[in-house]
Amino acid sequence: MELELQDVKVMGSFDGWIHGEQMSPESTASFTKFSTILKLLPGRYEIKFLVDGEWRLSPDLHILGEGPLANNLLVVE
């Protein structure tokens, strides 16, 4: 059974956790990935993904904190 995600946003400290940025799906024959472009100044940002109304972390990014307060770290150089 394949999970079909419908709505993915990246939320974070880059805008005070207010609006976030909608992510667009890009499908291939074997999977769908979501992406967006963020125009950010150099710095460290905490982010989290809002996937179909549920908060999710990326296993590919460093994780700060634990439990429901955990966020991913995004470093812009």
C-alpha positions in Angstrom: 0.0 0.0 0.0 1.6 3.3 -1.1 1.2 6.3 1.1 0.1 9.4 -0.9 1.0 12.7 0.7 -1.1 15.6 -0.3 0.1 18.7 1.6 3.7 19.4 2.7 5.0 22.7 4.1 8.3 23.5 5.6 7.8 25.6 8.7 10.5 27.3 10.8 12.3 30.0 12.6 13.0 31.7 9.3 9.6 33.4 9.5 8.8 33.0 13.2 6.9 29.7 12.5 4.0 31.7 11.1 3.5 31.0 7.4 6.0 28.5 6.2 6.5 27.6 2.6 4.4 25.2 0.5 6.4 22.4 -1.0 5.7 21.0 -4.5 5.6 17.3 -5.4 8.0 15.9 -8.0 7.1 12.4 -9.0 9.2 9.7 -10.6 8.3 6.1 -11.4 9.3 4.9 -8.0 8.7 7.8 -5.5 7.5 11.3 -5.0 9.7 14.0 -3.4 8.7 17.4 -2.2 10.9 20.5 -2.7 10.8 24.3 -2.4 13.2 27.2 -2.7 13.8 29.3 0.4 15.6 32.6 0.1 17.4 32.9 3.4 20.2 34.9 4.8 23.3 33.0 6.2 22.6 31.6 9.6 21.1 28.7 11.6 17.4 28.0 11.3 15.2 25.4 13.1 12.7 23.8 10.8 10.0 21.1 10.8 7.8 19.7 8.1 4.0 19.9 8.3 2.8 16.8 6.4 -0.9 16.4 5.9 -1.4 18.2 9.2 1.2 16.3 11.2 4.6 17.5 12.3 7.5 15.5 10.9 11.3 15.6 11.0 13.8 14.8 8.2 16.1 12.0 9.1 18.6 13.6 6.7 19.1 16.8 8.8 20.6 17.2 12.3 17.9 17.0 15.0 17.9 19.5 17.9 16.0 18.6 21.1 13.8 15.6 21.8 10.1 14.6 21.7 7.5 17.0 20.4 9.9 20.0 20.8 12.5 18.5 18.5 13.3 20.3 15.3 15.7 19.9 12.3 18.7 22.3 12.0 19.1 24.0 8.6 22.5 25.8 8.2 22.7 28.4 5.5 26.3 29.5 4.7 
